[in-house]
Amino acid sequence: MNVQVLPADAMLHVGQMGSFSVLGFGPHVDLDVVHAEGLTSALYVEEPDKVAAHREAWQRLTSAALPVGSSADLITEIRKNT
């Protein structure tokens, strides 16, 4: 698992519309499912085109975020100053 920090001053992004997880099954991408959770319900998306849209959104988010090492450095720095 990797942790990446998306800076507060980042441009508007799909992550502001709510959280989601792409549940992947290795080489069997046709089995991938998106899980979106709300306060009182959960949604599982299985349609390949919708799963692909979420996967692309995830890639945009991770591309906009700080790299893993820089994210860890920032978290460490914030912990030292609090």
HTML snippet that shows the backbone in 3Dmol.js (N, CA, C, O; Angstrom):
<script src="https://3Dmol.org/build/3Dmol-min.js"></script>
<div id="view" style="width:600px;height:400px;position:relative"></div>
<script>
const pdb = `
ATOM      1  N   MET A   1       0.847  -1.172   0.000  1.00  0.00           N
ATOM      2  CA  MET A   1       0.000   0.000   0.000  1.00  0.00           C
ATOM      3  C   MET A   1       0.890   1.232   0.000  1.00  0.00           C
ATOM      4  O   MET A   1       1.899   1.291   0.704  1.00  0.00           O
ATOM      5  N   ASN A   2       0.502   2.205  -0.796  1.00  0.00           N
ATOM      6  CA  ASN A   2       1.208   3.481  -0.850  1.00  0.00           C
ATOM      7  C   ASN A   2       0.323   4.584  -0.304  1.00  0.00           C
ATOM      8  O   ASN A   2      -0.901   4.536  -0.425  1.00  0.00           O
ATOM      9  N   VAL A   3       0.957   5.579   0.298  1.00  0.00           N
ATOM     10  CA  VAL A   3       0.249   6.763   0.777  1.00  0.00           C
ATOM     11  C   VAL A   3       0.787   7.944   0.007  1.00  0.00           C
ATOM     12  O   VAL A   3       1.996   8.164  -0.050  1.00  0.00           O
ATOM     13  N   GLN A   4      -0.123   8.709  -0.589  1.00  0.00           N
ATOM     14  CA  GLN A   4       0.259   9.917  -1.302  1.00  0.00           C
ATOM     15  C   GLN A   4      -0.600  11.069  -0.797  1.00  0.00           C
ATOM     16  O   GLN A   4      -1.785  10.896  -0.512  1.00  0.00           O
ATOM     17  N   VAL A   5       0.009  12.241  -0.688  1.00  0.00           N
ATOM     18  CA  VAL A   5      -0.685  13.442  -0.233  1.00  0.00           C
ATOM     19  C   VAL A   5      -1.051  14.281  -1.450  1.00  0.00           C
ATOM     20  O   VAL A   5      -0.207  14.577  -2.296  1.00  0.00           O
ATOM     21  N   LEU A   6      -2.303  14.652  -1.520  1.00  0.00           N
ATOM     22  CA  LEU A   6      -2.755  15.565  -2.566  1.00  0.00           C
ATOM     23  C   LEU A   6      -2.756  16.956  -1.937  1.00  0.00           C
ATOM     24  O   LEU A   6      -3.531  17.212  -1.015  1.00  0.00           O
ATOM     25  N   PRO A   7      -1.905  17.856  -2.418  1.00  0.00           N
ATOM     26  CA  PRO A   7      -1.797  19.181  -1.792  1.00  0.00           C
ATOM     27  C   PRO A   7      -3.137  19.917  -1.758  1.00  0.00           C
ATOM     28  O   PRO A   7      -3.959  19.778  -2.664  1.00  0.00           O
ATOM     29  N   ALA A   8      -3.339  20.696  -0.705  1.00  0.00           N
ATOM     30  CA  ALA A   8      -4.587  21.443  -0.545  1.00  0.00           C
ATOM     31  C   ALA A   8      -4.796  22.442  -1.671  1.00  0.00           C
ATOM     32  O   ALA A   8      -5.933  22.789  -1.990  1.00  0.00           O
ATOM     33  N   ASP A   9      -3.712  22.906  -2.275  1.00  0.00           N
ATOM     34  CA  ASP A   9      -3.840  23.900  -3.345  1.00  0.00           C
ATOM     35  C   ASP A   9      -3.935  23.262  -4.734  1.00  0.00           C
ATOM     36  O   ASP A   9      -3.797  23.947  -5.747  1.00  0.00           O
ATOM     37  N   ALA A  10      -4.170  21.953  -4.774  1.00  0.00           N
ATOM     38  CA  ALA A  10      -4.321  21.271  -6.059  1.00  0.00           C
ATOM     39  C   ALA A  10      -5.586  21.770  -6.751  1.00  0.00           C
ATOM     40  O   ALA A  10      -6.541  22.195  -6.102  1.00  0.00           O
ATOM     41  N   MET A  11      -5.572  21.711  -8.062  1.00  0.00           N
ATOM     42  CA  MET A  11      -6.746  22.116  -8.827  1.00  0.00           C
ATOM     43  C   MET A  11      -7.931  21.213  -8.486  1.00  0.00           C
ATOM     44  O   MET A  11      -7.752  20.153  -7.885  1.00  0.00           O
ATOM     45  N   LEU A  12      -9.119  21.623  -8.861  1.00  0.00           N
ATOM     46  CA  LEU A  12     -10.307  20.793  -8.636  1.00  0.00           C
ATOM     47  C   LEU A  12     -10.066  19.399  -9.200  1.00  0.00           C
ATOM     48  O   LEU A  12      -9.461  19.244 -10.261  1.00  0.00           O
ATOM     49  N   HIS A  13     -10.541  18.397  -8.487  1.00  0.00           N
ATOM     50  CA  HIS A  13     -10.305  17.027  -8.918  1.00  0.00           C
ATOM     51  C   HIS A  13     -11.485  16.145  -8.558  1.00  0.00           C
ATOM     52  O   HIS A  13     -12.318  16.502  -7.726  1.00  0.00           O
ATOM     53  N   VAL A  14     -11.540  15.006  -9.186  1.00  0.00           N
ATOM     54  CA  VAL A  14     -12.649  14.071  -9.021  1.00  0.00           C
ATOM     55  C   VAL A  14     -12.745  13.543  -7.588  1.00  0.00           C
ATOM     56  O   VAL A  14     -13.822  13.116  -7.170  1.00  0.00           O
ATOM     57  N   GLY A  15     -11.671  13.560  -6.842  1.00  0.00           N
ATOM     58  CA  GLY A  15     -11.685  13.086  -5.462  1.00  0.00           C
ATOM     59  C   GLY A  15     -12.567  13.925  -4.563  1.00  0.00           C
ATOM     60  O   GLY A  15     -12.956  13.472  -3.486  1.00  0.00           O
ATOM     61  N   GLN A  16     -12.891  15.137  -4.978  1.00  0.00           N
ATOM     62  CA  GLN A  16     -13.753  15.998  -4.183  1.00  0.00           C
ATOM     63  C   GLN A  16     -15.225  15.605  -4.308  1.00  0.00           C
ATOM     64  O   GLN A  16     -16.073  16.130  -3.586  1.00  0.00           O
ATOM     65  N   MET A  17     -15.524  14.696  -5.210  1.00  0.00           N
ATOM     66  CA  MET A  17     -16.908  14.262  -5.411  1.00  0.00           C
ATOM     67  C   MET A  17     -17.268  13.084  -4.513  1.00  0.00           C
ATOM     68  O   MET A  17     -18.426  12.666  -4.483  1.00  0.00           O
ATOM     69  N   GLY A  18     -16.313  12.551  -3.793  1.00  0.00           N
ATOM     70  CA  GLY A  18     -16.567  11.427  -2.910  1.00  0.00           C
ATOM     71  C   GLY A  18     -15.499  10.356  -3.087  1.00  0.00           C
ATOM     72  O   GLY A  18     -14.772  10.331  -4.080  1.00  0.00           O
ATOM     73  N   SER A  19     -15.427   9.493  -2.118  1.00  0.00           N
ATOM     74  CA  SER A  19     -14.392   8.472  -2.153  1.00  0.00           C
ATOM     75  C   SER A  19     -14.869   7.235  -2.908  1.00  0.00           C
ATOM     76  O   SER A  19     -16.065   6.964  -3.016  1.00  0.00           O
ATOM     77  N   PHE A  20     -13.904   6.508  -3.417  1.00  0.00           N
ATOM     78  CA  PHE A  20     -14.194   5.248  -4.097  1.00  0.00           C
ATOM     79  C   PHE A  20     -12.946   4.390  -4.061  1.00  0.00           C
ATOM     80  O   PHE A  20     -11.835   4.893  -3.892  1.00  0.00           O
ATOM     81  N   SER A  21     -13.139   3.106  -4.222  1.00  0.00           N
ATOM     82  CA  SER A  21     -12.037   2.154  -4.301  1.00  0.00           C
ATOM     83  C   SER A  21     -12.231   1.299  -5.544  1.00  0.00           C
ATOM     84  O   SER A  21     -13.344   0.879  -5.858  1.00  0.00           O
ATOM     85  N   VAL A  22     -11.136   1.050  -6.242  1.00  0.00           N
ATOM     86  CA  VAL A  22     -11.183   0.124  -7.364  1.00  0.00           C
ATOM     87  C   VAL A  22     -10.631  -1.196  -6.852  1.00  0.00           C
ATOM     88  O   VAL A  22      -9.460  -1.291  -6.484  1.00  0.00           O
ATOM     89  N   LEU A  23     -11.482  -2.213  -6.831  1.00  0.00           N
ATOM     90  CA  LEU A  23     -11.084  -3.531  -6.358  1.00  0.00           C
ATOM     91  C   LEU A  23     -10.627  -4.324  -7.574  1.00  0.00           C
ATOM     92  O   LEU A  23     -11.439  -4.740  -8.401  1.00  0.00           O
ATOM     93  N   GLY A  24      -9.320  -4.528  -7.671  1.00  0.00           N
ATOM     94  CA  GLY A  24      -8.743  -5.175  -8.838  1.00  0.00           C
ATOM     95  C   GLY A  24      -8.441  -6.634  -8.600  1.00  0.00           C
ATOM     96  O   GLY A  24      -8.190  -7.060  -7.473  1.00  0.00           O
ATOM     97  N   PHE A  25      -8.468  -7.384  -9.666  1.00  0.00           N
ATOM     98  CA  PHE A  25      -8.213  -8.819  -9.600  1.00  0.00           C
ATOM     99  C   PHE A  25      -7.087  -9.200 -10.555  1.00  0.00           C
ATOM    100  O   PHE A  25      -7.230 -10.090 -11.392  1.00  0.00           O
ATOM    101  N   GLY A  26      -5.964  -8.499 -10.404  1.00  0.00           N
ATOM    102  CA  GLY A  26      -4.766  -8.810 -11.169  1.00  0.00           C
ATOM    103  C   GLY A  26      -4.979  -8.741 -12.666  1.00  0.00           C
ATOM    104  O   GLY A  26      -5.495  -7.750 -13.183  1.00  0.00           O
ATOM    105  N   PRO A  27      -4.585  -9.782 -13.355  1.00  0.00           N
ATOM    106  CA  PRO A  27      -4.665  -9.758 -14.817  1.00  0.00           C
ATOM    107  C   PRO A  27      -6.105  -9.839 -15.337  1.00  0.00           C
ATOM    108  O   PRO A  27      -6.335  -9.674 -16.536  1.00  0.00           O
ATOM    109  N   HIS A  28      -7.053 -10.084 -14.471  1.00  0.00           N
ATOM    110  CA  HIS A  28      -8.454 -10.247 -14.876  1.00  0.00           C
ATOM    111  C   HIS A  28      -9.210  -8.935 -14.701  1.00  0.00           C
ATOM    112  O   HIS A  28     -10.136  -8.858 -13.893  1.00  0.00           O
ATOM    113  N   VAL A  29      -8.823  -7.902 -15.453  1.00  0.00           N
ATOM    114  CA  VAL A  29      -9.442  -6.581 -15.294  1.00  0.00           C
ATOM    115  C   VAL A  29     -10.937  -6.607 -15.591  1.00  0.00           C
ATOM    116  O   VAL A  29     -11.666  -5.717 -15.153  1.00  0.00           O
ATOM    117  N   ASP A  30     -11.395  -7.592 -16.315  1.00  0.00           N
ATOM    118  CA  ASP A  30     -12.833  -7.689 -16.587  1.00  0.00           C
ATOM    119  C   ASP A  30     -13.631  -8.023 -15.325  1.00  0.00           C
ATOM    120  O   ASP A  30     -14.857  -7.913 -15.319  1.00  0.00           O
ATOM    121  N   LEU A  31     -12.941  -8.430 -14.261  1.00  0.00           N
ATOM    122  CA  LEU A  31     -13.602  -8.734 -12.990  1.00  0.00           C
ATOM    123  C   LEU A  31     -13.527  -7.574 -11.999  1.00  0.00           C
ATOM    124  O   LEU A  31     -14.116  -7.657 -10.921  1.00  0.00           O
ATOM    125  N   ASP A  32     -12.816  -6.492 -12.337  1.00  0.00           N
ATOM    126  CA  ASP A  32     -12.658  -5.362 -11.425  1.00  0.00           C
ATOM    127  C   ASP A  32     -14.014  -4.750 -11.078  1.00  0.00           C
ATOM    128  O   ASP A  32     -14.938  -4.735 -11.893  1.00  0.00           O
ATOM    129  N   VAL A  33     -14.107  -4.246  -9.851  1.00  0.00           N
ATOM    130  CA  VAL A  33     -15.335  -3.647  -9.332  1.00  0.00           C
ATOM    131  C   VAL A  33     -14.963  -2.343  -8.629  1.00  0.00           C
ATOM    132  O   VAL A  33     -13.898  -2.241  -8.022  1.00  0.00           O
ATOM    133  N   VAL A  34     -15.838  -1.358  -8.714  1.00  0.00           N
ATOM    134  CA  VAL A  34     -15.654  -0.111  -7.975  1.00  0.00           C
ATOM    135  C   VAL A  34     -16.587  -0.153  -6.770  1.00  0.00           C
ATOM    136  O   VAL A  34     -17.752  -0.533  -6.880  1.00  0.00           O
ATOM    137  N   HIS A  35     -16.050   0.243  -5.621  1.00  0.00           N
ATOM    138  CA  HIS A  35     -16.830   0.306  -4.385  1.00  0.00           C
ATOM    139  C   HIS A  35     -16.877   1.762  -3.939  1.00  0.00           C
ATOM    140  O   HIS A  35     -15.839   2.391  -3.737  1.00  0.00           O
ATOM    141  N   ALA A  36     -18.085   2.290  -3.788  1.00  0.00           N
ATOM    142  CA  ALA A  36     -18.282   3.641  -3.273  1.00  0.00           C
ATOM    143  C   ALA A  36     -19.190   3.522  -2.055  1.00  0.00           C
ATOM    144  O   ALA A  36     -20.250   2.900  -2.118  1.00  0.00           O
ATOM    145  N   GLU A  37     -18.767   4.119  -0.956  1.00  0.00           N
ATOM    146  CA  GLU A  37     -19.489   3.956   0.299  1.00  0.00           C
ATOM    147  C   GLU A  37     -20.048   5.287   0.764  1.00  0.00           C
ATOM    148  O   GLU A  37     -19.365   6.310   0.718  1.00  0.00           O
ATOM    149  N   GLY A  38     -21.289   5.266   1.209  1.00  0.00           N
ATOM    150  CA  GLY A  38     -21.932   6.426   1.787  1.00  0.00           C
ATOM    151  C   GLY A  38     -22.228   6.174   3.248  1.00  0.00           C
ATOM    152  O   GLY A  38     -21.855   5.137   3.797  1.00  0.00           O
ATOM    153  N   LEU A  39     -22.895   7.119   3.871  1.00  0.00           N
ATOM    154  CA  LEU A  39     -23.209   7.003   5.292  1.00  0.00           C
ATOM    155  C   LEU A  39     -24.104   5.805   5.585  1.00  0.00           C
ATOM    156  O   LEU A  39     -23.906   5.107   6.579  1.00  0.00           O
ATOM    157  N   THR A  40     -25.086   5.567   4.722  1.00  0.00           N
ATOM    158  CA  THR A  40     -26.041   4.502   4.992  1.00  0.00           C
ATOM    159  C   THR A  40     -26.132   3.455   3.886  1.00  0.00           C
ATOM    160  O   THR A  40     -27.022   2.604   3.905  1.00  0.00           O
ATOM    161  N   SER A  41     -25.224   3.516   2.935  1.00  0.00           N
ATOM    162  CA  SER A  41     -25.296   2.546   1.851  1.00  0.00           C
ATOM    163  C   SER A  41     -23.944   2.383   1.177  1.00  0.00           C
ATOM    164  O   SER A  41     -23.002   3.127   1.449  1.00  0.00           O
ATOM    165  N   ALA A  42     -23.868   1.413   0.310  1.00  0.00           N
ATOM    166  CA  ALA A  42     -22.667   1.187  -0.490  1.00  0.00           C
ATOM    167  C   ALA A  42     -23.111   0.878  -1.913  1.00  0.00           C
ATOM    168  O   ALA A  42     -24.197   0.345  -2.140  1.00  0.00           O
ATOM    169  N   LEU A  43     -22.263   1.217  -2.850  1.00  0.00           N
ATOM    170  CA  LEU A  43     -22.554   0.998  -4.256  1.00  0.00           C
ATOM    171  C   LEU A  43     -21.415   0.189  -4.856  1.00  0.00           C
ATOM    172  O   LEU A  43     -20.244   0.505  -4.642  1.00  0.00           O
ATOM    173  N   TYR A  44     -21.746  -0.830  -5.588  1.00  0.00           N
ATOM    174  CA  TYR A  44     -20.763  -1.634  -6.298  1.00  0.00           C
ATOM    175  C   TYR A  44     -21.014  -1.464  -7.792  1.00  0.00           C
ATOM    176  O   TYR A  44     -22.102  -1.770  -8.280  1.00  0.00           O
ATOM    177  N   VAL A  45     -20.019  -0.980  -8.513  1.00  0.00           N
ATOM    178  CA  VAL A  45     -20.130  -0.720  -9.941  1.00  0.00           C
ATOM    179  C   VAL A  45     -19.350  -1.801 -10.679  1.00  0.00           C
ATOM    180  O   VAL A  45     -18.159  -1.992 -10.430  1.00  0.00           O
ATOM    181  N   GLU A  46     -20.012  -2.499 -11.575  1.00  0.00           N
ATOM    182  CA  GLU A  46     -19.380  -3.592 -12.303  1.00  0.00           C
ATOM    183  C   GLU A  46     -19.284  -3.345 -13.800  1.00  0.00           C
ATOM    184  O   GLU A  46     -18.531  -4.040 -14.482  1.00  0.00           O
ATOM    185  N   GLU A  47     -20.022  -2.377 -14.331  1.00  0.00           N
ATOM    186  CA  GLU A  47     -20.013  -2.123 -15.773  1.00  0.00           C
ATOM    187  C   GLU A  47     -18.606  -1.719 -16.208  1.00  0.00           C
ATOM    188  O   GLU A  47     -18.040  -0.777 -15.654  1.00  0.00           O
ATOM    189  N   PRO A  48     -18.036  -2.413 -17.188  1.00  0.00           N
ATOM    190  CA  PRO A  48     -16.641  -2.170 -17.590  1.00  0.00           C
ATOM    191  C   PRO A  48     -16.331  -0.716 -17.940  1.00  0.00           C
ATOM    192  O   PRO A  48     -15.257  -0.222 -17.596  1.00  0.00           O
ATOM    193  N   ASP A  49     -17.244  -0.021 -18.614  1.00  0.00           N
ATOM    194  CA  ASP A  49     -16.968   1.372 -18.981  1.00  0.00           C
ATOM    195  C   ASP A  49     -16.940   2.281 -17.758  1.00  0.00           C
ATOM    196  O   ASP A  49     -16.149   3.223 -17.704  1.00  0.00           O
ATOM    197  N   LYS A  50     -17.792   2.007 -16.782  1.00  0.00           N
ATOM    198  CA  LYS A  50     -17.804   2.810 -15.563  1.00  0.00           C
ATOM    199  C   LYS A  50     -16.601   2.493 -14.670  1.00  0.00           C
ATOM    200  O   LYS A  50     -16.040   3.388 -14.038  1.00  0.00           O
ATOM    201  N   VAL A  51     -16.211   1.222 -14.622  1.00  0.00           N
ATOM    202  CA  VAL A  51     -15.004   0.848 -13.876  1.00  0.00           C
ATOM    203  C   VAL A  51     -13.789   1.526 -14.513  1.00  0.00           C
ATOM    204  O   VAL A  51     -12.914   2.028 -13.808  1.00  0.00           O
ATOM    205  N   ALA A  52     -13.738   1.538 -15.834  1.00  0.00           N
ATOM    206  CA  ALA A  52     -12.625   2.187 -16.540  1.00  0.00           C
ATOM    207  C   ALA A  52     -12.585   3.676 -16.241  1.00  0.00           C
ATOM    208  O   ALA A  52     -11.500   4.237 -16.084  1.00  0.00           O
ATOM    209  N   ALA A  53     -13.740   4.332 -16.159  1.00  0.00           N
ATOM    210  CA  ALA A  53     -13.784   5.762 -15.836  1.00  0.00           C
ATOM    211  C   ALA A  53     -13.231   6.009 -14.433  1.00  0.00           C
ATOM    212  O   ALA A  53     -12.509   6.982 -14.217  1.00  0.00           O
ATOM    213  N   HIS A  54     -13.559   5.150 -13.493  1.00  0.00           N
ATOM    214  CA  HIS A  54     -13.022   5.293 -12.129  1.00  0.00           C
ATOM    215  C   HIS A  54     -11.519   5.022 -12.103  1.00  0.00           C
ATOM    216  O   HIS A  54     -10.780   5.704 -11.393  1.00  0.00           O
ATOM    217  N   ARG A  55     -11.067   4.043 -12.865  1.00  0.00           N
ATOM    218  CA  ARG A  55      -9.638   3.733 -12.922  1.00  0.00           C
ATOM    219  C   ARG A  55      -8.866   4.937 -13.483  1.00  0.00           C
ATOM    220  O   ARG A  55      -7.797   5.279 -12.979  1.00  0.00           O
ATOM    221  N   GLU A  56      -9.408   5.571 -14.520  1.00  0.00           N
ATOM    222  CA  GLU A  56      -8.775   6.763 -15.094  1.00  0.00           C
ATOM    223  C   GLU A  56      -8.771   7.916 -14.084  1.00  0.00           C
ATOM    224  O   GLU A  56      -7.792   8.655 -13.986  1.00  0.00           O
ATOM    225  N   ALA A  57      -9.859   8.064 -13.343  1.00  0.00           N
ATOM    226  CA  ALA A  57      -9.920   9.107 -12.316  1.00  0.00           C
ATOM    227  C   ALA A  57      -8.859   8.852 -11.246  1.00  0.00           C
ATOM    228  O   ALA A  57      -8.198   9.783 -10.786  1.00  0.00           O
ATOM    229  N   TRP A  58      -8.702   7.599 -10.857  1.00  0.00           N
ATOM    230  CA  TRP A  58      -7.679   7.233  -9.858  1.00  0.00           C
ATOM    231  C   TRP A  58      -6.282   7.583 -10.372  1.00  0.00           C
ATOM    232  O   TRP A  58      -5.450   8.092  -9.622  1.00  0.00           O
ATOM    233  N   GLN A  59      -6.032   7.311 -11.634  1.00  0.00           N
ATOM    234  CA  GLN A  59      -4.726   7.628 -12.215  1.00  0.00           C
ATOM    235  C   GLN A  59      -4.483   9.133 -12.234  1.00  0.00           C
ATOM    236  O   GLN A  59      -3.362   9.582 -11.993  1.00  0.00           O
ATOM    237  N   ARG A  60      -5.530   9.920 -12.520  1.00  0.00           N
ATOM    238  CA  ARG A  60      -5.377  11.381 -12.492  1.00  0.00           C
ATOM    239  C   ARG A  60      -5.079  11.870 -11.078  1.00  0.00           C
ATOM    240  O   ARG A  60      -4.254  12.763 -10.886  1.00  0.00           O
ATOM    241  N   LEU A  61      -5.753  11.281 -10.091  1.00  0.00           N
ATOM    242  CA  LEU A  61      -5.517  11.676  -8.697  1.00  0.00           C
ATOM    243  C   LEU A  61      -4.094  11.352  -8.254  1.00  0.00           C
ATOM    244  O   LEU A  61      -3.427  12.190  -7.648  1.00  0.00           O
ATOM    245  N   THR A  62      -3.631  10.148  -8.550  1.00  0.00           N
ATOM    246  CA  THR A  62      -2.276   9.783  -8.120  1.00  0.00           C
ATOM    247  C   THR A  62      -1.217  10.579  -8.877  1.00  0.00           C
ATOM    248  O   THR A  62      -0.133  10.824  -8.348  1.00  0.00           O
ATOM    249  N   SER A  63      -1.519  10.981 -10.098  1.00  0.00           N
ATOM    250  CA  SER A  63      -0.578  11.807 -10.857  1.00  0.00           C
ATOM    251  C   SER A  63      -0.497  13.218 -10.290  1.00  0.00           C
ATOM    252  O   SER A  63       0.564  13.842 -10.328  1.00  0.00           O
ATOM    253  N   ALA A  64      -1.614  13.728  -9.764  1.00  0.00           N
ATOM    254  CA  ALA A  64      -1.647  15.077  -9.199  1.00  0.00           C
ATOM    255  C   ALA A  64      -1.055  15.134  -7.787  1.00  0.00           C
ATOM    256  O   ALA A  64      -0.645  16.195  -7.317  1.00  0.00           O
ATOM    257  N   ALA A  65      -1.018  13.982  -7.122  1.00  0.00           N
ATOM    258  CA  ALA A  65      -0.519  13.922  -5.744  1.00  0.00           C
ATOM    259  C   ALA A  65       1.008  13.931  -5.717  1.00  0.00           C
ATOM    260  O   ALA A  65       1.674  13.669  -6.719  1.00  0.00           O
ATOM    261  N   LEU A  66       1.534  14.240  -4.539  1.00  0.00           N
ATOM    262  CA  LEU A  66       2.987  14.164  -4.343  1.00  0.00           C
ATOM    263  C   LEU A  66       3.435  12.710  -4.483  1.00  0.00           C
ATOM    264  O   LEU A  66       2.675  11.798  -4.158  1.00  0.00           O
ATOM    265  N   PRO A  67       4.655  12.485  -4.961  1.00  0.00           N
ATOM    266  CA  PRO A  67       5.168  11.108  -4.998  1.00  0.00           C
ATOM    267  C   PRO A  67       5.197  10.505  -3.592  1.00  0.00           C
ATOM    268  O   PRO A  67       5.158  11.226  -2.595  1.00  0.00           O
ATOM    269  N   VAL A  68       5.266   9.192  -3.527  1.00  0.00           N
ATOM    270  CA  VAL A  68       5.229   8.484  -2.245  1.00  0.00           C
ATOM    271  C   VAL A  68       6.298   8.997  -1.282  1.00  0.00           C
ATOM    272  O   VAL A  68       5.988   9.284  -0.126  1.00  0.00           O
ATOM    273  N   GLY A  69       7.537   9.117  -1.727  1.00  0.00           N
ATOM    274  CA  GLY A  69       8.618   9.580  -0.854  1.00  0.00           C
ATOM    275  C   GLY A  69       8.398  10.993  -0.356  1.00  0.00           C
ATOM    276  O   GLY A  69       8.599  11.275   0.826  1.00  0.00           O
ATOM    277  N   SER A  70       7.988  11.885  -1.243  1.00  0.00           N
ATOM    278  CA  SER A  70       7.725  13.273  -0.846  1.00  0.00           C
ATOM    279  C   SER A  70       6.532  13.356   0.096  1.00  0.00           C
ATOM    280  O   SER A  70       6.516  14.182   1.009  1.00  0.00           O
ATOM    281  N   SER A  71       5.549  12.517  -0.116  1.00  0.00           N
ATOM    282  CA  SER A  71       4.393  12.477   0.783  1.00  0.00           C
ATOM    283  C   SER A  71       4.824  12.046   2.176  1.00  0.00           C
ATOM    284  O   SER A  71       4.405  12.641   3.169  1.00  0.00           O
ATOM    285  N   ALA A  72       5.657  11.014   2.255  1.00  0.00           N
ATOM    286  CA  ALA A  72       6.146  10.541   3.558  1.00  0.00           C
ATOM    287  C   ALA A  72       6.961  11.633   4.249  1.00  0.00           C
ATOM    288  O   ALA A  72       6.840  11.825   5.459  1.00  0.00           O
ATOM    289  N   ASP A  73       7.788  12.346   3.490  1.00  0.00           N
ATOM    290  CA  ASP A  73       8.578  13.442   4.063  1.00  0.00           C
ATOM    291  C   ASP A  73       7.672  14.535   4.615  1.00  0.00           C
ATOM    292  O   ASP A  73       7.914  15.048   5.707  1.00  0.00           O
ATOM    293  N   LEU A  74       6.641  14.892   3.876  1.00  0.00           N
ATOM    294  CA  LEU A  74       5.714  15.929   4.316  1.00  0.00           C
ATOM    295  C   LEU A  74       4.982  15.509   5.579  1.00  0.00           C
ATOM    296  O   LEU A  74       4.841  16.304   6.507  1.00  0.00           O
ATOM    297  N   ILE A  75       4.517  14.279   5.623  1.00  0.00           N
ATOM    298  CA  ILE A  75       3.822  13.771   6.807  1.00  0.00           C
ATOM    299  C   ILE A  75       4.767  13.790   8.006  1.00  0.00           C
ATOM    300  O   ILE A  75       4.367  14.192   9.099  1.00  0.00           O
ATOM    301  N   THR A  76       5.998  13.365   7.817  1.00  0.00           N
ATOM    302  CA  THR A  76       6.983  13.387   8.899  1.00  0.00           C
ATOM    303  C   THR A  76       7.226  14.811   9.392  1.00  0.00           C
ATOM    304  O   THR A  76       7.290  15.050  10.597  1.00  0.00           O
ATOM    305  N   GLU A  77       7.358  15.745   8.472  1.00  0.00           N
ATOM    306  CA  GLU A  77       7.586  17.144   8.834  1.00  0.00           C
ATOM    307  C   GLU A  77       6.411  17.716   9.614  1.00  0.00           C
ATOM    308  O   GLU A  77       6.604  18.428  10.599  1.00  0.00           O
ATOM    309  N   ILE A  78       5.204  17.409   9.178  1.00  0.00           N
ATOM    310  CA  ILE A  78       4.014  17.899   9.878  1.00  0.00           C
ATOM    311  C   ILE A  78       3.950  17.313  11.282  1.00  0.00           C
ATOM    312  O   ILE A  78       3.607  18.016  12.233  1.00  0.00           O
ATOM    313  N   ARG A  79       4.274  16.044  11.416  1.00  0.00           N
ATOM    314  CA  ARG A  79       4.263  15.401  12.761  1.00  0.00           C
ATOM    315  C   ARG A  79       5.258  16.059  13.687  1.00  0.00           C
ATOM    316  O   ARG A  79       4.980  16.229  14.874  1.00  0.00           O
ATOM    317  N   LYS A  80       6.426  16.437  13.161  1.00  0.00           N
ATOM    318  CA  LYS A  80       7.452  17.079  13.989  1.00  0.00           C
ATOM    319  C   LYS A  80       6.991  18.439  14.486  1.00  0.00           C
ATOM    320  O   LYS A  80       7.370  18.866  15.576  1.00  0.00           O
ATOM    321  N   ASN A  81       6.177  19.116  13.694  1.00  0.00           N
ATOM    322  CA  ASN A  81       5.768  20.482  14.017  1.00  0.00           C
ATOM    323  C   ASN A  81       4.448  20.561  14.770  1.00  0.00           C
ATOM    324  O   ASN A  81       3.935  21.657  14.996  1.00  0.00           O
ATOM    325  N   THR A  82       3.891  19.424  15.162  1.00  0.00           N
ATOM    326  CA  THR A  82       2.628  19.484  15.891  1.00  0.00           C
ATOM    327  C   THR A  82       2.777  18.982  17.298  1.00  0.00           C
ATOM    328  O   THR A  82       1.805  18.964  18.053  1.00  0.00           O
TER     329      THR A  82
END
`;
const viewer = $3Dmol.createViewer("view");
viewer.addModel(pdb, "pdb");
viewer.setStyle({}, {cartoon: {color: "spectrum"}});
viewer.zoomTo();
viewer.render();
</script>
